[in-house]
Amino acid sequence: MSVKITLKKPKIYELGIAQTLVARNMSNFRNDILKEYELSSAGWFVLGLVQNKTPKGGIRVTDLAAILDVKTTYITTTLNSLREKGYVDTRSDKRDARVRLVVITKEGSKAIAAVEKHLQKETEKFLGDRVTSEQFANYVHVLQEIAQSPAV
């Protein structure tokens, strides 16, 4: 004997409300923690992307802007703030000296490790009584799938 579970199909506006509330709540939660490190969400995202690309030689400002779907001027402002903190630097591309690549510094790597550890711990506490580990892993998987899909 098998049991079929039928989930209520939500209305599209209900999904929109839920998505908005989750995004707002998670953003506020993240920003409260990032304030302790004098980082914005944008700064945190850029710092993470730069760290991921540094082993490959770095990343261009235009590529950062494309990944985050923002203007290069926004990325430049964010990078200037990160540079002032000593978290990022630039170097010439080995293949084309005219191209500048953004790279992480040792100080930036230390900051990422500390922030990531803090965010991980607080996220687990925040979500602990709301969802199971499996539910959260599924949510992250679906979110990443949607984010990587081409825009309509």
N, C-alpha and C positions, 0 to 999 in steps of 0.2 A: 504494500500500500504506500503510495507516495502522497505527499501533501504539497499542494500548489499554493504558494503565497502570492497574493496579488497586491502590489503596491498602488496606492492612490496616485494617479497621474496628476501632477500639479499643473495649475494654470501657468501660462507663460509670465504673467505679471507677478505671480507668487515666486517664481524662480528669480525674476529680476530683483524683487525685494530681498530675497535671501542672499543673492550674490552681492548686492550693495551693502547689506548689513555685515556680511562676513568680511568683505574687503575693508570696510570702514573700521570694524572692530579690530581686525588683525593689523591694519595700518597704524591705528592709535596705539595698540599694544606694542608693536615694534618700535614706533617712534619714541615712546616713553623710555624704552631701554636704550635706544641709540642716543638719546639726549645725554645720558651719563658719559658717553664717549665723544660727545660733541660732533656727532655724525647725523646727517639726514638720511632718509630712506634712499634717495637718489645717490648720495655719496656711498652708502653701504653697497648698493647694487653695482655701481661703477667699480668700487674697490674689489669686489668679488670677481667681476669680469676681468679686470686687469690682472688679478692674481692668477686666474685660470689661463690667461694667454701669455704670461711672462715666460714660462718655460719654452714657449715657441718663439720667443724673441720680442713679445709685446703685442700691442694692439693699437691700431690707428684710431684717432678721434672720430673719423667718419664711420668706422665700423662700430664703435660704441654707440654712436647716435642711431645707426641703423638697427642695431639689436634692441635698443630701448625705445625705438620709434619716436625720437625727439630730435630737435635741431642741434647742430654741432655747437652753436653758441651756448646752449644749455649745458652740454657736456664740458665745454671749455670752462665755464664758470664753476662747475662741480669739481673738475680736475684742479683748478687753481686753489680751491679750498683744501683739497686733499694734498696738494703739493706743499701748501703752507704748513700743514701738519707733519710733513716729512714722510707721507705714506706712499707717494708715487713720484716717479721721475720720468724723463724722456730720454731716448737715445735714437741715433740715426739707424735707419733700416740698413742692414748689410748689403741688400740687393739694390737699394736706391737711396743714396745719401740725402736726397731731397725730402724723403719721407721720415717723419718723426713717429716713433712708437712709444706708447706709454707702458711703463713697467712698474712693478711693485718694488718697494724698498724693504729692507729688513724690518724697519719700524712699522711699515704697512702690514707685513706678514704677521708681526706680533699682535698688532691691533686686530686683525682679522681673527686670529686664533682666540683672543680674549672675548671679542664680541660674539663670535660664533658659539663658543662654549656657554656664554651667558644667555644668548637667545635660545639655544637648544634646551637648556635647563628650564627657563621660564616658559617656553612654549609647551614643554611636556607637562608642567604644572598647570598651565592655563587650559590645556585641552584634556588633561587627565580624567576629569570627571564628566567630560562632555562626549568624548568618542574613544573607541578602543584604538590600539596601535594599528590593527588591521584596517579599520575604517579610515584612519588618517593616512595610511600608506596608499589606500585606494583613491582617496581624495587627491593626494599629491600626484599620483599617476595620471588621473583623469585631467587634472589642472595642467600638467605639463603637456599632455597630448593635445589639449585644446590650444594652449599657448603656442605650440610648435606648428599648428595647422595654418595653412595659408589663410589670410584674411579674405572674407567674402566680398 
